[in-house]
Amino acid sequence: MEFLVLGSLETREAGEPIRVRGMRQQKLLALLLLNANRVVPMEVLVDELWEDPPPSARPQVHNAIRDLRRILSAAEDTSLVTMDVGYRLMVPDDAVDAHCFAQRVRAARAAEREGRLDESVRLLESAVDLWRGDAFAGIACPAVASAAVKLNEQRLTALEDLMALRLRNGETSSLVAELHALLAEYPLRDSLRGSLMLALFRSGRQADALAVYDDGRRFLVEELGLEPSRHLRSLHAEILAGSPTAHGPGAADPAVRGTDTRREERPARRSAAPASGRQRNYLPHDLTDFTGRSAELDSLLDADGQEHGGSPLMIAVDGMGGVGKTTLAVHFAHRVTDRYPDGQYFIGLHGFSAHRPPLPPEQALATLLQASGVPPAEIPASLEERSALWRSRLAGERCLVVLDDAADTAQVTPLLPGTGGALVLVTSRRKLAALDGALPLWLDVLPHADAAALFTRIVGERRAAREPAQVDRAVELCGHLPLAIRIAAARLRGRPACAIADLVDRLANTAQRAHCLQTAERDLMSMLRTSYQHLNPSQRQFSRLISRHPSASYDVDHAAAVTGLPAGDVERHFDALIENNLIREDSPARFTFHHLIRDCTLDA
């Protein structure tokens, strides 16, 4: 029996498709295949299959397992085994196309190391041909989505390797159309752009090769505010001079992604500073209307002024969504750039994005390494190697690194420098208590005076001066939350005929408040809901129960009476909500919801 996951999930026996009926059965099979030949606990299956598991979740899993067993019964080499804590799908490695893909890629790289380029190309082509679309297409559950991201990245890496090897093997004009199509789909991939530039030049199309570089530079500058990588700039200069080296700039072809043999023969070097003499500053722009946070800035400056020996200074800024963590981190980073002349790096980790999964640390490291001057051809394949290279790049450097919107400590740890001289600012909606050595900084909503000052700076002083009481009321209804204030005030600024009192009326209406805090680019309530969705089902249920109660605040006994849960369970749930900054502890063992968080919880 064959299991195909490199595309939509398919099961085949003797080449004939076998239908797995029902989305729950398909998700279950996908989860078992992700952990083939390993036990998957029942709790994991339940949490992955339901956001809010019903009381009948376990019996439903048992029924779905029974259905899968009927489907698998025809296969002699495949079995679904019941274990003490869950289930194990026993299946040969070569029965899963993802395993076959990985085996062929490994074999291709071994052939390349031994100089058998034709065989390497053939193996990579056979590996890429296994793909029928995005991995696990149509299967929506967190673990599968995360695995799909990694598999899709591995496919793209294999495609880059294939294009580069074919170029090394003497192909030129025959590659141009394929590379154009791939680059249109993946415009940020330096390797593909470098391969296309070199293929065009070797086909006698120097002007077209230069145009490909110009198009890529324009895209990077406009979309990300970045310049092309050092190796692309070098290749552009050599093509402009009409004399690219046999394998592009440097000793290795810039279009070829780093394989193990190249890393062994030529370790990645610390690149020289850009030719322009500009330091590497990848920070987003600072806000001209930055308001308040004087106490927090003083704390950050004090910490930065302390001696930290041989360890990097790490500061973990946490707080609820929309409270201004990124704004504070970027503002502070701009204030201290002169203290970190060797580079200022910024990367968004998308830990709580409503539209994409958290960025895997492998991808984050690839971006950071390239920003530090490592050509894509010299970026290692594994997480461990990338992390080690990143640490070596920053060793002895005075660098500042902003890791924005972290999902958890596991995502952050591989991105940390290893020695002193660096400042790392991490922002997250979670309290990263497990980030050893980090100084925590909890960010609360703005004090009333600062909230009113921010509103005034956005709508204009004259307009605010005409309705000072309404300004006070508006920021109160925004819960003194900076992002809520920014969205509401920006909407009002764009409608000069409207009074601040009109905005207040709409914010006071629970049904209209969500619309007032939404623009075409930003949706506050949707953003806050992503924090809620990171809770497990029992925590979400607890939140719903207490948020529906009219009390303004709760203690453990009160919440236990409202929810019917034992006091110990209530304490654990409150701990989880505090860890995720979804509730605040205003006094010992006394908890309150921010009213916008309550709105989201009631809607969920």
N, C-alpha and C positions, 0 to 999 in steps of 0.2 A: 504494500500500500504506500502511496506517495502523498505527502502533505506539502502543499504549495502556499507559501506565505509572502513571496516576493511579488506582490500584486494583491488582488482579492483572494481571500482564503478559499482554497479548493482542496478537495480530497479525491484521489483517484485510485482505482484498483485495476491493474492490467491495462492502464491507459484510458479507462472509461471513468467519467466523473461520477462521484457518489455524492448525492445531495445531503448536506447537513441542514435540516429544517430548523427554523427558529433562530432569532438573533441571540437568545441566551445560550443556546447550544453552541453557536459559532464563537461567541465570546469565551465560553468555557474551554472549547477546543484550542482557541488561540492562547489562552493562559497556560494550558497544559503543555502546548508545544513550546512556548517560551521557556518552560522549565522541564523540557523533555528529560526523562530518566531521573528526575528529582521529585521529591515530595512537595506538593503544594498544599499548605494547611487550609482547612475549611474556612478559617477566619479570613484568610487572604482572598479566597474565591468569593465569599459573601461581600466583602468590602469592595471588590472590583466590579462585581455584577450589579450592585445596587448602590445608589447614593444614600438612600434611606431604606435599609433592609426591612422587609415586612416580617412579622413573627414566623411566617411560613418559609423564610429564606432557606433554611437548611433542608427541609423536605423538598423544596423546589430544586436545589442543587442535586440531591440524591436522584430525583426524577430525571434531570438532565444528564447525569452520569449514566443512568440506565439506558437512556436513548442513545448516547454515544457508544456504549458498549455494544448495542445491537448493530450500529454502523460498522464498528471495528471488528466484529466477530468473524468476518470473512478473511481477515489478514492473519497469517500464521506467525508473523514476526512482530506483531504489534499487540499490546495488551494494556488495559486500564486497570490498575491494581489499587484496591482499597488499603490504606495504611491506618495506623492508629489516629493520626491527627489530620489526615486528608487523603489525597489521591496522587498516584504516580502514573504517568503515561510512559510505558516502555516502548521505545521505537528506535530502530537503527538510525545512526547519524545520516547515512546516505538516503534515507527516506524523506528527509526534510530539505527542501531546496535551499534554504538559508545556510545549512551546513555544507551543502555541495558548493555553493557560491564561495564560502570562506575557504574551503579546501583548494578550490581552483585558483583563487587569488594567491594563497600561500605558495602553491606550486609554481605559479607564474613568477613570483618574486624570487623563488629559488632558482628558476631557470635563468632569470636575468642576472643574478649574481654570478652564475657560471658562464655567462656570455652567450647563452642560447636564446637570442632575441626573437627569432622566428617562433620558437616554441612558446616563449613568454607571451608574445602577441596572441598566438592561437588560444592559449589557456585563458587569457583575460577576455578575449572575445567570447569564449564559451561561458565564462562566468557572467558577463554582462547579459548574454542572451537568455539567461534564466529569468530575468526580470520581465514582468508583464504590466507593471505600474507601480505605484507607491506601495511599500510594504504594508501588509494587513489593511489594505484599503477597505473602508466601510466598517471596521471594527472599532467602536468607540468605548474604550475604558482606559484609565490612566496608565497602567503598566504596559499595555499593548502600545499605546500612543508613544510612550517614552522609548520603547524598543524600536518602534517604526522609525523614529527620528534617527537613531543610531544606524539602523540598517540602510536607510536612504542615504546617509552621509557616506557609508562604506561603498555604496554603489557609485556615487559621484566620484569618490577617490579612485575607484577602479577605472572609471571612464577617463579620468585625468591621466592615470598611468598608461592606459591603452593609447590615448592620443599621443602622449609623449614618446612612447616606445615606437609607434608607427613612424613618427617624425624622425627619430634616431635611425630607424631602419631604412630611411631613404624616401618615404612617401612625402609628397608636398601638395601639389594641386589637388590630388584626390581627397585630401583631408579638409580642404577649405570649407566646403559646404557643410560637412558634419560639425566642424568647429564653430561656424557661424550659428548654426541651430542651437548648439549647446550653450554658447555664450549668450544668446538671446534669452535662454531660460535661466542661466546662472551668471548674471553680469558681474558679480563680485568675486568670481573665481579667477585669481591671478594666473594660475597655471594654464587655464583654457585661453585666456587672453594672450599670454606669452606664446603659447603654441600656435595660435592663429597668426600672430604677428610674424613669427618665424616662418610658418608655412607660406604666407603671402610673399614675404621677401624672397624666399628660395624659389618661388614661382615667377619671379621677375616683377612683382607688384609692390615695389617699395612704397609708393604713395599710399596704397591701400593699407599696408602694414602700419604706416604712421597714423592714418586716419583711425584705425582700430584703437591705437593708444590714446589719441585725442578724445574719442568717444568715451572710453573708459575713465579717463581723467575727469572729464566734464561730469559724468554720472557720479563719481565718488565725491567730488567737490560739492555738487548741488544736493545730493541726497544725504551724505554723511559728514561733509566738511573735512574730508581726508584727502591727502595726496596719494598717488599711486605708490606701490612698494618700491623699495630701493632696487630690486632686481628688474622690475619693469622699467624704471627710469633708466637703468643702465642699458637694457636691451634697446630702448627707444633711442638713446644716444648713439649706440653702435649702428643701428639701422639708418639713422639720420646721416651718419658718416659713410654709410654704404659698406661697412666692413664688420658685420657681426662675426664673432669667433665661431669656430666650427660647431660649438655646442652652446652658443649664446654667451652672455657675460659670465665670467668666472670659469672655473674648470669643469663645470657640469652644465648640461643643457638647462636653461631656466624654466623650460616648459615641462621638464620631467619632475614629477613629485619625488621627494626623497625616498628611496628604497633603503633597505638595511645595508646593502653593499656600499652605497654612497656615504651613508653616515659613518661606516667603519673606515672608509678610505679618507674621507675629508670631513672631520668634525665641524659642526657649525661654529663660525668665528663670531666674535663681537664685531658688528658692522661699524664702520666709521660713521661719524655724524653726517647728516645730509649735506650735500655739496653747498647748499645755500647758507649753511651755518645756523639755520633755525633749529631751536631745540624742539624735541618731540612733545607737542602739547595737543592732546586729544580731548581736552575738557570741553563740554558743551558751553554755550555762552552763559554768562552770568546775567541775572535779571536786574534791569535798571531800577525796578520798583521794589527791590528786596526790602522787607520791612520787619523790624523787631529782631528777636532771637539774640539780644545782646548777652544775656546770661549764658546761653548755650555756646555762643561764639567765644566768650571769655573762657569757658571750660575747655573748649577745643584748643584755644591758643595756649592755655596753661599746660595742657597735656603735651602739646607739640614742643613746648619749651623745656620739658623735663629730659633728663639723660636716661636713655633706655639700654645702655650697654650694647651688647652684640645682638640684640633682638630688634626686629622691626616694630614700630609703633602701630598698633592696631586699635581702631576705634569702631565700635559697632553701634550704629544709630538705628534705633527701632521706634516704632510708633504706628498708629492706625493709618490706613490708607488715606491719602490726601492731606496729611498733616505737614508735609513739606520737608521730608527727609532728604530727597534728592536735591531740592533747592538749597537747603542748608549746606549739604556736603559740597556741592559745586561752588557755592559762594565762598565757603571757607577755603576750598582748594585754590581758587583764584587769588585769595589773599596771601597764600603762603607759597606761591609758585617759585618765588626767588630763593626759597630755602631748599628747593628740590630741582636744581638746574639740569639734572640728567634725564628728565622726562616726567611728564604728567599724563597718566593713562586713565581712560574711563571706558567701562564696558557695562552695558545693561544685561543683566542675567535673566530677566523676564520671569522671576520667581512667582509673581502674582499677576501675570498678564491674562486678560480676558480672551485674547485672540491667538495665543501660541503657547506651547509648553515651555517649561523652564529650559534655559540654554544648557546643554550638557557641558561639563567642565572641559571635555576634549575640544569642543568647538570654541569655547571661550579662550582657551590657551592658544589655539591656532591664531585667533584674531590678535591676541596680545603679543604673541611672538612675532607675527608679521609687522605689527605696529612698532615693535622694538628694533626692526631692521633685519629679521631673519627671513630670507627668501623662502617661499613656499616649498621649493625643492629641498630645503634643509630642515623642514619641520618633521619630527618623528611621527610615527603612526600611533603609538600607544599613549594612554593617559600618563603613565608613570614617566615615560621618556620626555614628554612635552613639559610636565611639571618640573622635572629636573633641569631641563634646558632653560625654562623660564627663571628658575631660581639662580642658575649660573649667570644668566643675562643681567640680573639685578644685583648680584653679589658686588659689594663695594660701591654701589651707585647710590646717589641721593635722588631717589625717585618717589613719586606720589602716585598711588593707584586707588582709583575709586571703583568699587565693585557694587553696582547699584541694583536694588531690587532682588536680593538674594532669597532663594527659596529656603535654604537650610544650611547648616554647617558643612554637610558633605559636599555641597556645590562649591563652597568657598575655599575649603582647605587646600585643594590642589593649586589654587591660584595665588597662594601667599608666598611672599619672598622668604628666604631662609636666614638672612643676616640683617644686621642693623643698617641704618642709613635710609631706610624706606619708611614711608607713612602709608598706611592702608586704611581707607575709609570704607566701611561696609554699611549699606543701608538695607533694611529688611522690615517687613511687617511683623516678623516673628522676633522674639527675644532669643538671640543666639548665645544662650548660656553655655553651650558646649564648645564655643570658639575660645579655646584656651589662650590666655594671655591678652585677650581683647578688653579694652576699657568700654563699658556700656554707657550709652547716652540715650535715655528715653526722651522722646520728643512729645510734649503735650500740645493741645490746641493753643492758639495764641491767647495771651491775656486780652481783656476787652479793649484796652486802649490801643494795643498794637493791631487788633483785628479792625477796629474802626479806622485807624490810620491807613491800613492796607486798602480798605474799601474806598476811602477818600482819594488815595493816590490814583486809583484806577478810574473812578467816575469823574474826578476833578474837584478841586477844593470849592469853587464857587457853587457848584451843584450841591455838594454835600452840606455846605454852610446854610443853604436855604431850608434843609430838613434834618437838622442834627438828631432829633429824637428818632426819626425814621432810620437814620444810619445805625444808631444803636440797636434798634429793633431788628434791622436786617441782619447784622452780624450775629445777633443772638439766635435768630432762626437758622442761620448757617452753622450754628454750633461752634462759632469761633474757629472753624476748620478752614485753613488757608485756601485749599483748592475750591471748596464750596464758595468762599467769598470771592475768589478770582472769577469763577464762572458766572456767578450771579451779577457781580459788578460789571463784568465785560458785556453781558447781555444788555444791561441798562445803558452802558456807555454807547452802544450801537443804536439806541433808540432815544434820542434827545428829547422827544416830545413826552416821554413817560416820566412820571414822578417816582421818587423813591418809595413813596407810600403805595403805589401800584405794585411794585415789586414785593413789598412787605405783605400785602394782601395775598399774593400768590404763594409766597413762601409759607405763610401761615396756614394755607389750605393743604392738608396732607395729600390730597389727590393731585394737586398741581405742583407740589414742591419738586418732585422728581424731574418734571419737564423743565422747571426753572434752573435746575442744576445740570443741564445737559446742553451741549452744543454739537455741531456736526463732527468735531474732532474729539470731544471729551464727554464722557458720561459718568458722573460721579457715582451714581447709585450702582451702575453696572460694575464699576471698579471696586466698590466696597463689597459687593456680593462675591467677588472672587475670593476674598478672605474667608467669607463664610463657607464657601464651597470646599476650602481646604480642611475643614473639620471632618472628623469621622461621623458616621451616621448617628451614633448615640449622642455625640456632642451637639450636632445640629438639632436633634430632637429636643434636647435640654434647652437650647437657646430659644427655640420656638415657644416652648411652654412658658418660660419665665418672661419672655418679651411680651406675651399676650396679657400678662397680668398688669393691672394699672399702676402698681407701685413704682415709685421713682428709684428706689434702691432696695437691695436685698441683703440679708445675711443668710448663713447656711440653713438655719432652722426655718426661716421664712421660705426659702427656695425649696427645701425638702417638703414642706407642707403643700406648696403650689404644684410641685411635680410628682409627688408621691414616691420619690426616690429616697434611699437611705442617705444619711448625712455624709457618710464616707464617699459615696458616688458623687454627691453634690459638690463636695470639696474638690474632687478630682476634675469635675467638669469646669468649675470656676478656675482652677489652675490652668486648664487648657485654653480657656477663653482669654485669661490674662497673658499667657504665653503668646497668643496670636493677636494681642492688642485689640480684642473685640469687646472688652469690658474693662472698666477701671476700678481700682480699689481706692476709694476716697479716704477711707479710714480703716483701721485694722478689721479685716473680715466683714467689711461693708462694701458692696459692689453696686455700680451703676452702669447702665448702657448710655453711650452717646445716642442722642435721639435719631440721628441719621442711620446709625447702625441698627437701631431698633426698627426703623422703617424697612431696611433691607431684610431683616430677620422675619418680620411679619409678612413680607411679600414672598419669601422663599417657599 
